[in-house]
C-alpha cells in the first residue's frame, strides 16, 4: 500500500510505500467491533447510584392494618410504588472496566489502519515543528493539504505544541503515533501521519505474534465457525432438500454395491440373544429352526443334560427331511 506525502505548505511530494507489517491488507471487523465496545465501556465512570427501599429513611410502621380497610395491602410507605419511596432495582456503583488481549488489540489497530488505507484516506506529512502552540497555523496546514472532515493527526512522539494547537479544533484529534486507539482511527475520516514517525516505527511484540498466528492460517475453531455461518445463511427448506438428495444418493450407492457384490443369506434369528425355553417346551421351540448351524449353536449354549437328546432328535429330523427331498429330486 502507498500514501501521498505532503509538506507543511500542502505541496505533493510523491507517493511513499507504507510498512508491510502494519498495512498488510487484513481487515477483521469482528475484532474491531470487540475492541471499540471495550474502549467505550472503559470510558464509563460507573458512579451512578440510587437508594433502594431499605436505604430511604422512615417507613418503619405499617400504614394501615392488613385486612378490612378495602385498600391494597401495604407494609411500608417507602415501597417503590409509593411517592417518596425507594427505587426498584436501583443502579449500584461498580466498575465497567474490561480487558482485551494485546494481540487482539494489535490486530484491531492494524485492521482499522488498513480500512482507512484501502479507501485512500491515509496521508503523510513532513515534520511538524511548532515553536509555540498556534491553532491558526495548524488549521492552515490542514487546509493546504486539502483534508476535510474529521482528521486524526499522529505525531512522531509526544509533541505538546502540536497537541495544544489542535486541542481547540473539534474535528481534529492529535495523538502520538502508536498510542492511538481503534476508536480514534475509525472516528476520523482521514488519518494524517508524520513521515518520521512511520519511518522509525517497528512492530511490537504483539504485532509480531499476531503476524505469526496469521501466517499459520485459520484455526480449526475459525473454520467451524465459518461453516456454521454458511449453514445459517441457507434456508431450512434448502437444508431439507439437500439432506433428502444426500439420502437418495446413499441408498442408490448401497443398492449398486449390493447388486455387484450379493451378500450370503443370513439367518433370520439372532441366536445369541434368544432365550431358551423350559424342557417341556423345547421340542416345539426347535421346530422353528431349519438350519443345522442354528441348532448346533443353541445346543452349545444349552448346558442341560436332559435337553441334549431333544437337540439330537431335531438334527436327525432335519437330516431325514433333506434325504427325502434328495430322493424326490
PyMOL commands that set and color helices and strands:
alter all, ss='L'
color gray80, all
select helices_A, chain A and resi 29-42+102-118+135-145+160-166+182-187+195-199+205-215+220-233+236-260+271-273+279-286+292-301+305-328
alter helices_A, ss='H'
color red, helices_A
select strands_A, chain A and resi 2-6+12-17+122-125+151-155+172-176+190-194
alter strands_A, ss='S'
color yellow, strands_A
deselect
rebuild
show_as cartoon
